[in-house]
Amino acid sequence: MKLLTSLTDPEYHPPTGPSRLHRWLRGYVQDERDMPFVYLLLHLSGTMVPLAVLLFVPGLPGPAWWVVAGVYTLLGNLRFKGPFGLMLHCTTHRVLFKKRYGWLNHYVPWVIGPLFGQTPESYFTHHLGMHHPENNSPEDESSTMFYQRDSLVSFLHYLGDFLLLGVARLVGYFTRRHKTTLRRRLLRGELTYVVVTLGLGWLNLPATLVVLVLPLVIARVVMMLGNWTQHAFIAAHSPENCYTNSVTCINTPYNHACWNDGYHISHHLKPALHWTDHPAHFRANLAQYARYDAIVFDGIHFLHVFSYLMRQRYDLLARHFVELHDPHRTEEEVVALLRSRTQRLPRPVLVPA
């Protein structure tokens, strides 16, 4: 167990002596704190987009094609997937470009997103249209409540359900909730992706598999792994409470690479909170975290948590658990708390009208 001392996660500090390029680019963005996203977009536009185009060039020699495919896959899935995916998350909640440059806001989900397996509109509609309004409740079609969250078999069931039925379930949710605009946006993005993928596959199947299909499979597996872990610890007596149905990971390099994504409790409490404000919000609300016995880990991120859960290494989770409770508990008591929060919750009994 750990005691909270200080936070090392990124917060905003205005640049000193910004370059001419920086001053020019910041005129396009709503919030100067999001300038790292602009530089990331420029980087991706100068690397991933040309590599994707190159893979479709007719006559590219076999060995050269495989080198380009390898570089594209490694960059997309090892170097940029996390930063891009969480940039997409942040810009879904807070629009990146100013209204007068609004067309640029479509560049992220419609041009760059598919290269990372994000079908246009699906992330926005799922995340803002369903997940946040329902907050991992029974109506949330990606809820983790009804699974044993330290079981690999349960996770594979959860993942398979999403991969096979996720879009259909989301359409059903929007239909039930009469969210017809979101349903239309979702279907527009999914159908566009399918049509483009089939068309490009007819032209060049290997390139299409590398550029669009493999990233899609990987992205959806990673997203479900993330959601599973972010909502792995749920208090049975208050599953609707953000403090007791989400997890926070602090003081980890992951938060520097992925825009403070570890602060999932505060993100559900205030979905529009800027990513640089999460450490301050955490410090300001420590009494509430302690009151509700919120699960906070220090020095590890969601992939660690997932790995430890699948191996039921509660001792390792307890080692990184931040003790906010007074008086302090023993390791055995912390392990018991963590185990109690991963138990499958019963589905509510529906009473006929």
C-alpha positions in Angstrom: 0.0 0.0 0.0 1.0 3.6 -0.6 0.3 6.9 1.0 -0.4 9.9 -1.1 2.5 12.2 -1.2 2.7 14.2 -4.4 1.4 14.0 -8.0 3.7 13.9 -11.0 1.1 13.8 -13.7 1.0 16.5 -16.3 -0.6 19.9 -15.6 -0.7 23.0 -17.9 2.2 25.4 -17.9 2.1 28.2 -20.6 5.0 27.9 -23.0 7.8 30.4 -22.6 8.8 32.1 -25.8 6.5 30.2 -28.2 7.7 29.8 -31.7 6.1 31.6 -34.7 4.6 28.3 -35.8 3.1 27.8 -32.3 1.6 31.3 -32.3 0.1 30.7 -35.8 -1.3 27.3 -35.0 -2.9 28.3 -31.7 -5.1 30.7 -33.6 -7.0 27.6 -34.8 -7.7 25.9 -31.5 -10.4 26.5 -28.9 -8.0 26.0 -26.0 -4.3 26.6 -26.1 -3.9 23.7 -23.6 -4.7 21.4 -26.5 -1.8 22.4 -28.7 -0.1 19.0 -28.1 -3.1 17.5 -30.1 -2.3 19.8 -33.0 1.3 18.7 -33.1 0.3 15.0 -32.8 -2.1 15.5 -35.7 0.7 17.0 -37.8 3.0 14.1 -36.9 0.4 11.5 -37.8 -0.4 13.3 -41.1 3.2 13.3 -42.0 3.8 9.6 -41.1 0.7 7.4 -41.0 -1.1 8.9 -43.9 1.8 8.7 -46.4 2.6 5.1 -45.3 -1.1 4.1 -45.7 -1.1 5.6 -49.2 2.2 4.0 -50.1 0.8 0.5 -49.3 -1.8 1.0 -52.0 0.7 2.1 -54.7 0.6 -0.5 -57.5 3.9 -2.2 -58.3 5.6 -1.6 -55.0 8.1 -4.5 -54.8 7.2 -7.3 -52.4 10.0 -6.8 -49.9 9.5 -3.0 -49.8 5.8 -3.5 -49.3 6.3 -5.7 -46.3 8.8 -3.2 -44.8 6.2 -0.4 -45.2 3.5 -2.6 -43.8 5.6 -3.5 -40.8 6.5 0.1 -40.1 2.9 1.2 -40.4 1.7 -1.6 -38.1 4.4 -0.9 -35.4 3.9 2.9 -35.5 0.1 2.6 -35.4 -0.2 0.0 -32.7 2.9 0.5 -30.5 3.8 4.1 -30.9 0.7 6.1 -31.6 -2.4 4.1 -30.8 -2.6 5.2 -27.1 -1.8 8.9 -27.7 -4.2 9.1 -30.7 -7.0 7.1 -29.0 -7.0 9.3 -26.0 -6.7 12.4 -28.1 -9.8 11.2 -29.9 -11.4 10.8 -26.4 -10.5 14.3 -25.3 -11.6 16.0 -28.6 -14.9 14.1 -28.4 -15.6 15.8 -25.1 -14.1 19.1 -26.0 -14.1 20.4 -29.6 -10.5 21.0 -30.7 -10.8 23.6 -33.5 -12.6 26.9 -33.3 -16.1 27.2 -34.9 -14.8 29.1 -37.9 -12.5 26.2 -38.7 -15.1 23.6 -37.8 -14.4 21.5 -40.9 -11.1 20.6 -39.3 -12.9 18.8 -36.5 -14.0 16.2 -38.9 -10.4 15.4 -39.8 -9.8 13.4 -36.6 -12.7 10.9 -36.8 -13.1 10.7 -40.6 -9.5 10.7 -41.9 -7.0 9.8 -39.1 -9.4 7.7 -37.0 -9.9 4.8 -39.5 -6.1 4.4 -39.7 -6.3 3.5 -36.0 -9.4 1.3 -36.2 -11.9 4.0 -35.2 -14.9 3.9 -37.6 -16.2 7.4 -38.2 -18.9 8.5 -35.6 -18.8 5.3 -33.6 -16.6 6.5 -30.8 -18.6 9.8 -30.4 -22.0 8.1 -30.5 -21.0 5.2 -28.2 -19.1 7.3 -25.7 -21.1 10.5 -25.4 -24.4 9.0 -26.6 -24.6 6.0 -24.3 -21.6 5.3 -22.0 -21.5 8.6 -20.1 -25.3 9.1 -19.8 -25.7 5.6 -18.4 -22.5 5.5 -16.4 -21.8 1.8 -16.6 -25.4 1.1 -15.3 -27.6 -1.8 -16.6 -28.7 0.3 -19.5 -25.1 0.8 -20.6 -24.6 -1.8 -23.3 -20.9 -1.9 -22.5 -21.5 -2.2 -18.8 -19.1 -4.4 -16.8 -21.5 -4.9 -13.9 -22.7 -8.4 -14.7 -19.3 -10.0 -15.2 -16.8 -11.5 -12.8 -14.1 -8.9 -13.3 -11.1 -10.9 -12.3 -11.9 -13.7 -14.7 -10.4 -14.1 -18.1 -13.3 -16.3 -19.2 -15.7 -13.5 -18.3 -13.6 -10.9 -20.1 -13.6 -13.0 -23.3 -17.4 -13.3 -23.0 -17.6 -9.5 -22.6 -15.2 -8.9 -25.5 -16.9 -11.4 -27.9 -20.3 -9.9 -27.2 -19.0 -6.4 -28.1 -17.1 -7.6 -31.2 -20.1 -9.5 -32.6 -23.1 -7.5 -31.3 -21.7 -4.1 -30.2 -23.0 -2.0 -33.1 -26.4 -3.8 -33.1 -26.8 -3.3 -29.4 -25.9 0.4 -29.7 -28.5 0.8 -32.5 -31.1 -0.9 -30.2 -30.2 1.4 -27.3 -30.6 4.6 -29.5 -33.9 3.2 -30.8 -35.2 2.6 -27.2 -34.0 6.0 -26.1 -35.4 7.7 -29.2 -32.0 9.1 -30.0 -32.5 9.1 -33.7 -29.8 11.6 -34.6 -27.2 9.6 -32.8 -28.5 6.4 -34.4 -28.2 8.0 -37.9 -24.7 9.2 -37.2 -23.6 5.8 -36.0 -25.0 4.0 -39.0 -23.6 6.6 -41.4 -20.1 6.1 -40.1 -20.3 2.3 -39.9 -21.8 2.0 -43.5 -19.2 4.4 -44.9 -16.4 2.4 -43.4 -17.8 -0.9 -44.7 -18.3 0.5 -48.2 -14.8 2.1 -48.3 -13.2 -1.0 -46.9 -14.9 -3.3 -49.4 -14.0 -1.0 -52.3 -10.4 -0.7 -51.3 -10.3 -4.5 -50.6 -11.3 -5.1 -54.1 -8.5 -2.9 -55.4 -5.8 -4.2 -53.0 -6.8 -6.7 -50.3 -3.5 -7.0 -48.5 -3.1 -3.2 -48.1 -6.8 -2.9 -46.9 -6.2 -5.6 -44.3 -3.1 -3.8 -42.9 -4.5 -0.2 -43.1 -8.1 -0.7 -42.1 -9.1 -4.1 -40.9 -6.3 -5.1 -38.5 -6.3 -1.7 -36.7 -10.1 -2.1 -36.3 -9.8 -5.4 -34.5 -7.0 -4.3 -32.3 -8.7 -1.0 -31.4 -11.9 -2.7 -30.4 -10.1 -5.2 -28.3 -8.0 -2.5 -26.6 -11.1 -0.3 -26.0 -13.0 -3.1 -24.3 -9.9 -4.0 -22.2 -9.7 -0.4 -21.1 -13.4 -0.1 -20.3 -13.3 -3.4 -18.4 -10.4 -2.2 -16.2 -11.7 1.4 -15.7 -14.9 -0.1 -14.4 -13.5 -3.3 -12.8 -14.0 -2.3 -9.2 -17.7 -1.6 -8.4 -19.3 -1.3 -4.9 -22.4 -3.5 -4.9 -24.2 -1.0 -2.5 -23.6 2.0 -4.8 -22.9 0.9 -8.4 -24.2 4.3 -9.7 -21.6 6.3 -7.8 -18.6 7.4 -9.9 -16.4 7.2 -6.9 -17.3 3.5 -6.4 -17.7 2.3 -10.0 -14.5 3.7 -11.6 -10.8 3.6 -11.0 -8.0 6.3 -10.8 -4.4 5.6 -11.7 -1.9 8.4 -10.7 1.8 9.0 -11.0 2.4 6.9 -14.1 4.1 7.6 -17.4 0.8 6.5 -19.1 -0.8 9.8 -18.0 2.0 11.7 -19.7 1.6 9.8 -23.0 -2.2 9.6 -22.9 -3.4 12.9 -21.6 -4.2 11.9 -17.9 -6.5 9.1 -19.0 -5.8 7.4 -15.6 -8.1 9.9 -13.9 -11.3 8.0 -14.7 -13.2 8.8 -11.6 -12.9 12.6 -12.1 -13.6 12.1 -15.8 -17.0 10.5 -15.0 -17.7 13.1 -12.4 -17.0 16.0 -14.8 -16.8 14.6 -18.4 -15.9 18.0 -19.8 -13.1 18.7 -17.4 -9.9 19.5 -19.3 -7.3 16.8 -19.3 -4.7 19.1 -17.6 -7.1 19.8 -14.7 -7.6 16.3 -13.4 -4.6 16.3 -11.0 -5.9 19.5 -9.3 -9.5 18.2 -9.2 -8.2 15.0 -7.6 -6.3 17.0 -4.9 -9.3 19.2 -4.3 -11.6 16.3 -3.7 -9.5 13.9 -1.7 -12.0 14.0 1.2 -14.7 12.6 -1.2 -12.3 9.9 -2.5 -11.7 8.9 1.1 -15.3 9.1 2.1 -16.4 6.6 -0.6 -13.3 4.4 -0.4 -12.5 5.1 -4.0 -10.0 2.8 -5.7 -6.8 4.7 -6.5 -3.5 3.1 -7.7 -0.1 4.8 -7.7 2.6 4.0 -10.3 0.6 1.6 -12.5 -1.8 2.0 -15.3 -4.8 0.1 -16.7 -2.8 -2.6 -18.5 -1.1 -3.4 -15.3 -4.4 -3.5 -13.5 -5.9 -5.8 -16.2 -2.9 -8.1 -16.0 -3.0 -8.4 -12.2 -6.8 -9.0 -12.3 -6.5 -11.8 -14.9 -3.9 -13.5 -12.7 -5.8 -12.6 -9.5 -2.6 -11.0 -8.1 -4.4 -8.9 -5.6 -1.2 -8.7 -3.6 0.3 -6.6 -6.5 -2.8 -4.4 -6.7 -2.6 -3.9 -2.9 1.0 -2.9 -3.2 0.1 0.0 -5.5 -3.2 0.8 -3.7 -3.3 4.4 -2.3 -4.6 4.3 1.2 -6.8 7.3 1.9 -8.7 5.6 4.7 -8.0 6.5 8.3 -7.1 4.5 10.2 -4.9 2.7 7.7 -5.8 -0.9 6.9 -3.7 -4.0 6.6 -2.8 -5.5 3.3 -5.3 -8.3 3.9 -8.1 -5.8 4.5 -7.2 -4.0 1.3 -7.1 -7.2 -0.7 -10.6 -8.1 0.8 -11.9 -4.7 -0.3 -10.5 -5.1 -3.9 -11.9 -8.6 -4.2 -15.3 -7.5 -3.0 -15.4 -4.8 -5.8 -14.8 -7.3 -8.6 -17.7 -9.6 -7.9 -20.4 -10.1 -10.5 -23.5 -8.1 -9.7 -27.0 -9.7 -10.2 -29.1 -8.4 -13.1 -32.2 -6.5 -12.0 -35.4 -8.4 -12.1 -37.7 -6.8 -14.7 -41.3 -6.5 -13.4 -43.9 -6.6 -16.2 -45.8 -3.4 -16.7 
